[in-house]
Amino acid sequence: MAGSKRLWLNCYCLLLATLLRKGCCVCYFPGELQGVWETQVTSEGGAGGGGRGAAPFLSYQSITIHSDSVQEWGLCWERLDSTVILADSTGASQCFRCVSVRLVAPQVLQVWTPGLQTCYTTKEAAYQTCPTHAEIAEKRATLLMLYKSRSVLGEKEPTSEMSNCPLGFGYNVTYRDCSFSPVPISRGLQCLGSWVGEDEISYLAVRDTSATPDQPHLPRFRCGMFKEEAGTARVYLALSNDTTCTNGLYSPTSGHETYVLTSVPAPPLPPIVSASSCAFPRSLQGHWHHTYVGSDTALFRDYINHKTYSVSCIEDMNDGERFLVYARTHCGEWSYNCFWMKRRSANILEHMLGRYPKETLDRTLCDPRNFGDKTSWITQGKSLVVEPTSCPIVGRYTGELPDASGICAELYSDCASPKYMSFTVAECRNTSAVYEQREYQCLGQWTEDKRIYALTFRRDIRTYECFVGVILPDGTVFIKEAESEAGCSRNVQPEVLGMKLSKLEECPDSSRQPFTSIPQSSQRSASSRPTPRPTKPWKPITGRPRARGSGGGGTTSPSTSLLCLSILALIASLRSLASSSY
């Protein structure tokens, strides 16, 4: 028995030594960035020898992002927010390049680079080339558009239609009376996301479902700029001539394809609505995440049902929260309902519609029973943060992940900067083997049913995320993600399914924060007006750790990742074997 244990231990030591010689890393890509992406690489002349006027053939390259590397570009060596240093070992010697990656929508990734063709012998030299905020805003850096998997002529007659009804996740375009076709032509554009660029222009990305593989001259993905003209309900939209956000795209009114979209006039409001003097409280009015609350009308998006609602105030139920409203969707569906709004904090608003709308006005619509179990809240953060908010817990906490034995998490909030919260996942016995690091800006919190809900802004991928927790009298914390498509889910029990965290110290040393070696010139801070998109916070671990250091720093192959997993399993077996022998 002892000989068997010694043999297993020798095998383990040999495998571990092999890995350590190759070096290990703390750099990783979040799960939201991992996957296969497509980017345009060439635009060659089409049929007819590429002569003048010939439609170009577009070709695409697949870019695969693993947990710790970009397969085509190199190993993730160091990362701070969106700034990434990649190590390329495909040549005679290892070299480094810097890129800035920005997930502007769940299926759209921007990569800003000084030029991928240039690689530097040291990471310090690569840092000096990292695209700055000014270079990105002025488009002096090279932009690559990555997407997760035509008409050239225009028409002057306003008889064509672009509609996102009955479903709001795509556009159905019908061209009529166009010079390029005597019959109507239909086209489908699937929405991938929208964002505000560093140049303060609104962008969108769509997938052209009408482009098929046997039409290489048609781009499968399109990028565009848009803006709404104040007071006219007119929207200007321009699309690029390919998959990029630069070629043939100059402004919302100037591009390869340009559109002037005018809303179909909505029918007049019922007299009982237009005659009402009802107004929403001033404390609730303003621009929120995907909600706008005016004096007597509120607009918001329902991401679960892919609908946009306009609700007009009819009567205040005298509690400052519930209002009888006339609700109308972007497709013209209407009803009478109750609109419930609650200001959770200076930067957080929650609202929901009653579950049982009617075609006639009825004060019973605002009865509590019409809201079911009161868990269908839509959570919204302020578009512009009203005031800084401290995180609900301050200090350094640690605990073991409930679904990953031997893996620990550390949560800390610096007393000097209590509005920020950092989260690190590492091996319990070797805290230098880091799996994941994240930083959040706390927007606010509130207590409900003896649980604390907190809305945060995740700085590395620029998303809003919600957490729910319970703090016991002895300082022990149970915390869990409260994820839902709408915001903060109520069907979560952190004390049962959450992670248990114990307090280690009151105010952690700020020097513990990761990547302090990165020059200040290359560090990024969260935008005051982030592009918000719901995502799944604190997902299961998405990659294995690797420590930077000596060795070649070569790219980890899938077989090496499996070997790492095997070693972890082997460690667990050895521990079990050792304990059974005593």
MIMAR-738606 format. One record per residue (C-alpha): z, x, y. Coordinates in steps of 0.05 Angstrom, whole numbers, padded with zeros to 5 digits, always signed. Layout:
// residues N
ZXY/...
END
This chain:
// residues 582
+00000+00000+00000/+00018+00056+00048/-00047+00092+00032/-00086+00029+00048/-00052+00021+00115/-00064+00095+00130/-00139+00087+00114/-00145+00026+00160/-00108+00063+00215/-00153+00124+00209/-00215+00079+00213/-00187+00044+00274/-00172+00110+00309/-00241+00137+00294/-00276+00075+00322/-00231+00073+00383/-00243+00147+00398/-00318+00136+00393/-00314+00080+00444/-00269+00118+00491/-00316+00178+00492/-00371+00131+00517/-00326+00105+00572/-00303+00035+00588/-00310-00009+00651/-00275-00062+00694/-00340-00085+00725/-00367-00152+00700/-00410-00210+00722/-00378-00279+00726/-00401-00330+00674/-00438-00368+00729/-00485-00308+00738/-00497-00294+00665/-00560-00318+00631/-00635-00311+00634/-00667-00317+00703/-00740-00315+00724/-00767-00280+00785/-00838-00272+00811/-00864-00201+00803/-00939-00204+00819/-00989-00247+00856/-01059-00228+00833/-01127-00256+00851/-01147-00316+00811/-01212-00340+00783/-01274-00314+00816/-01250-00242+00818/-01195-00256+00868/-01245-00270+00923/-01227-00300+00988/-01199-00370+00980/-01185-00361+00906/-01117-00386+00884/-01073-00328+00862/-01045-00322+00792/-00969-00317+00792/-00932-00278+00739/-00857-00278+00726/-00807-00229+00698/-00746-00250+00659/-00681-00219+00684/-00623-00222+00635/-00553-00216+00663/-00499-00200+00611/-00425-00197+00623/-00427-00124+00644/-00500-00107+00657/-00567-00130+00682/-00612-00113+00623/-00671-00092+00666/-00633-00056+00722/-00571-00023+00694/-00497-00026+00678/-00448-00061+00724/-00408-00001+00749/-00368-00029+00807/-00367-00097+00842/-00333-00127+00903/-00350-00199+00917/-00426-00200+00922/-00435-00124+00926/-00452-00091+00860/-00464-00018+00841/-00511-00013+00781/-00514+00050+00737/-00582+00064+00706/-00583+00111+00646/-00655+00100+00624/-00680+00164+00656/-00664+00237+00644/-00598+00229+00681/-00554+00173+00704/-00567+00145+00774/-00539+00089+00817/-00566+00033+00861/-00533-00020+00903/-00550-00094+00905/-00520-00156+00936/-00521-00217+00891/-00509-00287+00919/-00506-00350+00878/-00532-00398+00931/-00538-00456+00882/-00518-00464+00808/-00589-00448+00786/-00612-00404+00843/-00591-00331+00852/-00610-00286+00911/-00611-00210+00900/-00615-00169+00964/-00632-00096+00955/-00656-00036+00995/-00707-00025+00940/-00697-00024+00865/-00748+00032+00858/-00698+00082+00889/-00639+00107+00849/-00584+00155+00874/-00548+00210+00836/-00479+00188+00860/-00447+00120+00871/-00424+00142+00940/-00496+00153+00961/-00514+00085+00933/-00458+00052+00973/-00489+00077+01037/-00551+00035+01022/-00516-00030+01007/-00549-00086+01047/-00506-00105+01106/-00495-00175+01134/-00541-00159+01192/-00596-00132+01147/-00592-00195+01104/-00591-00242+01164/-00650-00207+01196/-00686-00201+01129/-00692-00125+01135/-00669-00119+01062/-00714-00138+01004/-00699-00207+00975/-00711-00226+00902/-00705-00299+00884/-00681-00312+00813/-00685-00382+00782/-00649-00405+00720/-00693-00438+00672/-01022-00549+00896/-01043-00571+00937/-01062-00523+00994/-01092-00574+01040/-01052-00626+01079/-01060-00697+01099/-01050-00730+01167/-01041-00802+01145/-00967-00820+01136/-00980-00860+01073/-00954-00810+01023/-00884-00818+00995/-00827-00772+00974/-00771-00810+00939/-00708-00791+00901/-00698-00861+00874/-00672-00886+00828/-00641-00818+00810/-00619-00770+00863/-00630-00703+00827/-00705-00697+00840/-00763-00718+00884/-00822-00760+00862/-00879-00742+00909/-00941-00786+00914/-00999-00762+00956/-01043-00817+00984/-01104-00816+01030/-01108-00741+01024/-01171-00700+01038/-01163-00662+00973/-01164-00723+00927/-01195-00792+00931/-01140-00820+00886/-01064-00816+00891/-01033-00755+00860/-00962-00753+00834/-00916-00692+00831/-00845-00682+00807/-00796-00635+00841/-00729-00624+00806/-00674-00603+00854/-00640-00538+00836/-00596-00532+00897/-00591-00522+00972/-00553-00473+01015/-00547-00445+01086/-00576-00375+01091/-00548-00316+01130/-00599-00334+01184/-00564-00403+01191/-00626-00439+01164/-00620-00492+01110/-00657-00474+01045/-00672-00512+00982/-00700-00494+00914/-00739-00540+00868/-00773-00536+00801/-00844-00563+00801/-00846-00603+00737/-00921-00614+00745/-00936-00540+00738/-00952-00524+00665/-00961-00457+00629/-01037-00467+00628/-01037-00468+00704/-01016-00396+00723/-01038-00407+00795/-00983-00459+00805/-00912-00433+00817/-00860-00464+00771/-00806-00456+00824/-00810-00467+00898/-00767-00447+00957/-00766-00483+01023/-00733-00490+01090/-00712-00557+01120/-00678-00587+01181/-00662-00656+01205/-00682-00675+01276/-00621-00704+01310/-00627-00776+01331/-00694-00790+01297/-00677-00788+01222/-00738-00744+01215/-00735-00685+01167/-00780-00624+01172/-00793-00587+01106/-00835-00525+01092/-00848-00493+01024/-00869-00421+01009/-00935-00407+00974/-00900-00380+00911/-00830-00372+00882/-00802-00328+00937/-00766-00351+01000/-00809-00305+01044/-00883-00309+01027/-00917-00359+01072/-00850-00388+01094/-00828-00378+01166/-00788-00438+01190/-00776-00511+01171/-00838-00528+01210/-00882-00470+01190/-00900-00452+01118/-00951-00456+01063/-00938-00530+01055/-00906-00569+01112/-00879-00640+01111/-00852-00687+01163/-00809-00737+01126/-00790-00803+01158/-00739-00848+01125/-00760-00917+01105/-00724-00961+01155/-00662-00994+01125/-00654-01069+01134/-00607-01090+01189/-00533-01095+01174/-00505-01164+01160/-00478-01198+01224/-00406-01194+01198/-00414-01118+01193/-00450-01105+01259/-00401-01149+01297/-00339-01114+01270/-00298-01069+01315/-00266-01032+01256/-00259-00957+01264/-00236-00901+01218/-00175-00861+01241/-00193-00801+01284/-00152-00756+01239/-00201-00770+01182/-00265-00762+01223/-00308-00699+01219/-00352-00658+01173/-00325-00644+01104/-00355-00612+01042/-00407-00666+01025/-00377-00721+01067/-00384-00740+01140/-00335-00790+01171/-00356-00820+01237/-00321-00871+01280/-00344-00932+01240/-00390-00903+01186/-00379-00852+01131/-00433-00815+01090/-00418-00781+01024/-00450-00757+00960/-00431-00780+00891/-00449-00721+00846/-00431-00758+00783/-00480-00815+00793/-00529-00774+00837/-00525-00823+00895/-00513-00818+00970/-00471-00873+01001/-00466-00900+01072/-00404-00943+01083/-00393-00984+01146/-00323-01004+01165/-00309-01079+01168/-00233-01085+01167/-00174-01038+01167/-00121-01059+01116/-00067-01036+01164/-00045-00975+01124/-00093-00924+01155/-00122-00909+01087/-00158-00969+01056/-00216-01003+01090/-00261-01062+01072/-00332-01034+01078/-00405-01051+01069/-00433-00998+01022/-00506-00980+01015/-00537-00925+00972/-00596-00881+00991/-00640-00926+00948/-00620-00989+00985/-00570-01018+00935/-00515-01053+00974/-00447-01086+00962/-00380-01101+00994/-00324-01055+00971/-00260-01020+00990/-00261-00948+01014/-00197-00909+01005/-00186-00843+01043/-00126-00797+01040/-00116-00734+01083/-00083-00687+01034/-00076-00630+01083/-00107-00603+01146/-00167-00578+01106/-00171-00629+01049/-00194-00701+01046/-00199-00745+00984/-00234-00812+00980/-00259-00862+00929/-00293-00930+00926/-00264-00989+00888/-00290-01000+00817/-00309-01073+00825/-00356-01085+00884/-00378-01155+00903/-00438-01187+00938/-00390-01227+00983/-00335-01203+01029/-00267-01210+00996/-00201-01180+01020/-00177-01174+00948/-00227-01116+00940/-00172-01071+00968/-00120-01092+00917/-00093-01031+00880/-00116-01059+00813/-00188-01052+00836/-00181-00976+00835/-00163-00972+00761/-00117-00914+00745/-00131-00883+00813/-00161-00820+00784/-00232-00824+00812/-00219-00785+00875/-00274-00744+00907/-00242-00681+00935/-00271-00651+00999/-00255-00587+01037/-00267-00580+01112/-00336-00551+01128/-00301-00507+01180/-00229-00490+01162/-00182-00523+01212/-00123-00477+01201/-00103-00421+01152/-00062-00446+01094/-00014-00407+01050/-00023-00410+00975/+00027-00453+00937/+00057-00392+00902/+00072-00325+00934/+00088-00263+00894/+00064-00232+00829/+00063-00274+00765/+00040-00257+00695/+00031-00294+00629/-00010-00297+00565/-00072-00340+00562/-00058-00401+00518/-00124-00397+00482/-00131-00321+00474/-00073-00285+00440/-00061-00215+00466/-00098-00228+00532/-00055-00235+00594/-00068-00260+00665/-00037-00237+00729/-00035-00280+00791/-00012-00253+00857/-00012-00271+00930/+00005-00218+00981/+00060-00236+01030/+00020-00203+01085/-00041-00248+01070/-00012-00311+01037/-00077-00350+01045/-00110-00307+00992/-00095-00308+00917/-00120-00258+00865/-00128-00270+00791/-00137-00216+00739/-00147-00221+00663/-00131-00160+00620/-00103-00139+00553/-00028-00150+00550/-00015-00081+00521/-00066-00044+00563/-00071-00074+00633/-00124-00023+00652/-00173-00058+00605/-00192-00112+00654/-00236-00170+00633/-00242-00209+00697/-00220-00206+00770/-00226-00262+00821/-00202-00275+00891/-00190-00343+00922/-00177-00369+00992/-00127-00426+00990/-00149-00487+01032/-00088-00530+01020/-00045-00565+00969/-00006-00630+00959/+00044-00658+00909/+00028-00718+00867/+00068-00744+00807/+00111-00681+00810/+00050-00636+00802/+00020-00590+00855/-00055-00594+00867/-00089-00537+00904/-00161-00533+00929/-00188-00462+00935/-00251-00426+00955/-00272-00373+00905/-00300-00315+00945/-00344-00278+00894/-00390-00337+00877/-00373-00380+00939/-00350-00444+00905/-00294-00494+00913/-00245-00497+00854/-00184-00540+00842/-00120-00523+00804/-00059-00563+00783/+00009-00533+00770/+00082-00545+00759/+00137-00499+00785/+00203-00501+00748/+00270-00488+00782/+00275-00419+00751/+00208-00399+00782/+00166-00407+00719/+00097-00433+00735/+00049-00473+00690/-00021-00475+00718/-00088-00502+00695/-00157-00515+00724/-00166-00587+00747/-00241-00588+00741/-00287-00648+00749/-00355-00660+00779/-00322-00695+00839/-00264-00648+00853/-00192-00649+00830/-00184-00684+00764/-00119-00722+00751/-00124-00723+00675/-00093-00654+00667/-00025-00635+00640/-00010-00563+00660/+00059-00563+00627/+00026-00579+00560/-00043-00545+00561/-00036-00497+00620/-00019-00424+00624/+00054-00404+00631/+00067-00352+00686/+00132-00316+00699/+00149-00284+00766/+00151-00208+00766/+00162-00192+00840/+00168-00229+00906/+00116-00191+00946/+00066-00147+00908/+00041-00082+00937/-00025-00095+00972/-00051-00029+00944/-00055-00063+00876/-00116-00101+00898/-00179-00078+00861/-00236-00036+00887/-00198-00005+00944/-00245+00055+00939/-00304+00016+00965/-00319+00035+01038/-00301-00016+01090/-00372-00019+01114/-00394-00048+01047/-00338-00099+01040/-00353-00172+01051/-00307-00229+01073/-00314-00303+01057/-00358-00342+01104/-00323-00390+01150/-00372-00442+01126/-00385-00429+01053/-00438-00462+01011/-00395-00505+00966/-00413-00522+00894/-00365-00547+00841/-00358-00501+00781/-00311-00491+00723/-00253-00446+00745/-00216-00400+00699/-00265-00407+00642/-00253-00372+00575/-00266-00298+00579/-00340-00284+00588/-00344-00210+00573/-00308-00151+00542/-00275-00099+00586/-00300-00029+00595/-00262+00025+00633/-00299+00068+00683/-00288+00141+00675/-00312+00201+00637/-00371+00199+00590/-00442+00180+00597/-00429+00109+00621/-00486+00085+00578/-00504+00012+00572/-00464-00026+00520/-00507-00056+00466/-00493-00122+00431/-00471-00083+00370/-00420-00045+00411/-00393-00110+00438/-00386-00135+00367/-00351-00069+00350/-00301-00081+00407/-00287-00150+00379/-00278-00121+00310/-00229-00070+00337/-00187-00124+00371/-00186-00162+00305/-00168-00098+00269/-00110-00085+00317/-00083-00155+00302/-00090-00142+00227/-00053-00076+00232/+00003-00107+00272/+00010-00162+00220/+00007-00111+00163/+00059-00067+00196/+00107-00124+00208/+00101-00147+00136/+00121-00079+00110/+00189-00080+00144/
END
